[in-house]
Amino acid sequence: MVTTILCTNLSHFQIDWQQKAVYCPQGKRSYLWKNNKNTYGKPVIDVEFRQRDRVLSELKLGKQAPGYKNAQKALNRFITELTRSV
């Protein structure tokens, strides 16, 4: 079962409760799903998307855009360099 979140700023995200995954408007799947509690002790679910996917989304390049593959390659190289230096 897939549920669409109906919040103002999250209206295009979908939740797949069985797979414990959230899908962004670009179709990218979250890689982290963690049951947690907020500061008031109410249950919440924390999800995260990969940094690469968030940056590519911010660039607003569709996969068919001329610069998408170059941006993706450059971003992958940058992330590789960052992880090597840590």
Contacts in CASP RR format, 6 or more apart in sequence:
PFRMAT RR
TARGET T0000
AUTHOR 0000-0000-0000
METHOD contacts of the structure
MODEL  1
MVTTILCTNLSHFQIDWQQKAVYCPQGKRSYLWKNNKNTYGKPVIDVEFR
QRDRVLSELKLGKQAPGYKNAQKALNRFITELTRSV
1 16 0 8 1.000
1 17 0 8 1.000
1 18 0 8 1.000
2 14 0 8 1.000
2 15 0 8 1.000
2 16 0 8 1.000
2 23 0 8 1.000
3 14 0 8 1.000
3 15 0 8 1.000
3 16 0 8 1.000
3 17 0 8 1.000
4 11 0 8 1.000
4 12 0 8 1.000
4 13 0 8 1.000
4 14 0 8 1.000
4 15 0 8 1.000
5 11 0 8 1.000
5 13 0 8 1.000
5 14 0 8 1.000
5 15 0 8 1.000
5 22 0 8 1.000
12 24 0 8 1.000
12 25 0 8 1.000
13 22 0 8 1.000
13 23 0 8 1.000
13 24 0 8 1.000
13 25 0 8 1.000
14 22 0 8 1.000
14 23 0 8 1.000
15 21 0 8 1.000
15 22 0 8 1.000
15 23 0 8 1.000
16 22 0 8 1.000
16 23 0 8 1.000
20 33 0 8 1.000
21 29 0 8 1.000
21 30 0 8 1.000
21 33 0 8 1.000
21 47 0 8 1.000
22 29 0 8 1.000
22 30 0 8 1.000
22 33 0 8 1.000
22 47 0 8 1.000
23 29 0 8 1.000
23 30 0 8 1.000
24 30 0 8 1.000
24 49 0 8 1.000
24 53 0 8 1.000
24 57 0 8 1.000
26 53 0 8 1.000
26 56 0 8 1.000
26 57 0 8 1.000
26 62 0 8 1.000
28 49 0 8 1.000
28 50 0 8 1.000
28 53 0 8 1.000
28 57 0 8 1.000
30 47 0 8 1.000
30 48 0 8 1.000
30 49 0 8 1.000
31 48 0 8 1.000
31 49 0 8 1.000
31 50 0 8 1.000
32 46 0 8 1.000
32 47 0 8 1.000
32 48 0 8 1.000
33 45 0 8 1.000
33 46 0 8 1.000
33 47 0 8 1.000
34 45 0 8 1.000
34 46 0 8 1.000
34 47 0 8 1.000
35 43 0 8 1.000
35 44 0 8 1.000
35 45 0 8 1.000
36 43 0 8 1.000
36 44 0 8 1.000
36 45 0 8 1.000
36 46 0 8 1.000
37 43 0 8 1.000
37 44 0 8 1.000
38 44 0 8 1.000
51 79 0 8 1.000
52 72 0 8 1.000
52 75 0 8 1.000
52 76 0 8 1.000
52 79 0 8 1.000
55 75 0 8 1.000
56 68 0 8 1.000
56 71 0 8 1.000
56 72 0 8 1.000
56 75 0 8 1.000
59 71 0 8 1.000
61 67 0 8 1.000
61 68 0 8 1.000
61 71 0 8 1.000
62 68 0 8 1.000
END
